[in-house]
Amino acid sequence: MARIKGALMTRKRRNKTLKLAKGYYGSKSKLFKTAKQAVMKSGNYAYIGRKQKKREFRQLWITRISAGCKANGMNYSTFMNGLKKAGVTLNRKMLSEIAIADPAAFTALTEHAKDALK
């Protein structure tokens, strides 16, 4: 029985890793061992970054809503509580867009939230 050497699959695997490491500095894009380490590390950073992106956007939306609330003499937590009691089910992303694009509509929302708290 002939011995099968895995040359083709080994080369494919290595080329795939080197392709992922394209554009990396120095030997990280040329040598398989360092490229493999760099690709693994960058994959971890990308995974973590996808989670952080969600956090950072939510934080940005809350900051924008808070600024809009302060302009209308209210704070963020009472505004959100008022909206919940009023039955308004807009998410934070949409509320922040309204606060930026249409201040008059946001003022109407704050008045609606104030009325629900009374």
C-alpha positions as CSV (number, residue, x, y, z in Angstrom):
1,M,0.0,0.0,0.0
2,A,1.4,3.4,-1.0
3,R,2.0,6.0,1.6
4,I,-0.1,9.1,1.3
5,K,1.7,12.3,2.2
6,G,-0.7,15.3,2.9
7,A,1.3,17.8,0.8
8,L,-1.7,19.2,-1.1
9,M,-3.9,19.8,2.0
10,T,-0.9,21.1,4.0
11,R,-0.1,23.6,1.3
12,K,-3.7,24.7,1.0
13,R,-4.0,25.2,4.7
14,R,-0.8,27.2,4.8
15,N,-1.8,29.3,1.8
16,K,-5.2,30.0,3.4
17,T,-3.5,31.4,6.5
18,L,-1.0,33.4,4.5
19,K,-3.8,34.9,2.5
20,L,-5.5,36.0,5.7
21,A,-2.3,37.5,6.9
22,K,-1.8,39.5,3.7
23,G,-0.9,43.1,4.4
24,Y,0.6,42.4,7.9
25,Y,3.9,43.9,8.8
26,G,7.2,42.1,8.1
27,S,7.5,38.4,8.5
28,K,3.9,38.1,9.8
29,S,2.7,38.1,6.2
30,K,5.5,35.9,4.8
31,L,6.3,33.1,7.3
32,F,3.7,30.6,8.1
33,K,4.4,30.3,11.8
34,T,4.3,34.0,12.6
35,A,1.4,34.5,10.2
36,K,-0.6,31.8,12.0
37,Q,0.0,33.5,15.3
38,A,-1.0,36.9,13.9
39,V,-4.1,35.6,12.2
40,M,-5.2,33.8,15.5
41,K,-4.7,37.0,17.5
42,S,-6.4,39.2,14.9
43,G,-9.3,36.8,14.9
44,N,-9.7,37.2,18.7
45,Y,-9.5,41.0,18.3
46,A,-12.2,40.9,15.6
47,Y,-14.5,38.7,17.8
48,I,-14.1,41.0,20.8
49,G,-14.6,44.1,18.6
50,R,-17.9,42.8,17.3
51,K,-19.2,42.7,20.9
52,Q,-17.6,46.1,21.8
53,K,-19.2,47.7,18.8
54,K,-22.7,47.0,20.1
55,R,-21.8,48.4,23.5
56,E,-20.3,51.6,22.1
57,F,-23.3,52.3,19.8
58,R,-25.8,51.8,22.7
59,Q,-23.6,54.2,24.8
60,L,-23.7,56.8,21.9
61,W,-27.4,56.5,21.5
62,I,-28.0,57.0,25.3
63,T,-25.7,60.1,25.3
64,R,-27.6,61.6,22.4
65,I,-31.0,61.0,24.0
66,S,-29.7,62.4,27.3
67,A,-28.5,65.6,25.6
68,G,-31.9,66.0,24.0
69,C,-33.7,65.4,27.3
70,K,-31.5,68.0,29.0
71,A,-32.4,70.5,26.3
72,N,-36.1,69.9,27.3
73,G,-35.6,70.1,31.0
74,M,-35.6,66.4,31.8
75,N,-33.1,63.7,32.6
76,Y,-32.6,60.4,30.7
77,S,-33.9,58.0,33.3
78,T,-37.2,59.9,33.9
79,F,-37.7,60.3,30.2
80,M,-37.3,56.6,29.5
81,N,-39.6,55.8,32.5
82,G,-42.2,58.2,31.1
83,L,-42.0,56.7,27.6
84,K,-42.5,53.2,29.1
85,K,-45.5,54.3,31.1
86,A,-46.9,56.1,28.0
87,G,-46.6,52.9,26.0
88,V,-44.1,54.3,23.5
89,T,-42.0,51.4,22.2
90,L,-39.3,53.3,20.2
91,N,-35.8,51.8,20.7
92,R,-32.8,53.9,21.7
93,K,-31.4,54.0,18.2
94,M,-34.6,55.6,16.7
95,L,-34.9,58.0,19.7
96,S,-31.3,59.2,19.1
97,E,-32.0,59.7,15.4
98,I,-35.2,61.7,16.3
99,A,-33.2,63.8,18.8
100,I,-30.7,64.8,16.1
101,A,-32.8,65.0,13.0
102,D,-36.1,66.3,14.4
103,P,-35.8,68.3,17.7
104,A,-39.5,69.3,17.5
105,A,-40.7,65.7,17.4
106,F,-38.3,64.9,20.3
107,T,-39.8,67.8,22.3
108,A,-43.2,66.3,21.7
109,L,-42.0,63.0,23.0
110,T,-40.6,64.6,26.1
111,E,-43.9,66.3,26.7
112,H,-45.7,63.0,26.2
113,A,-43.4,61.3,28.7
114,K,-44.0,64.1,31.3
115,D,-47.7,63.7,30.9
116,A,-47.5,60.0,31.5
117,L,-45.5,60.6,34.7
118,K,-48.2,62.8,36.3
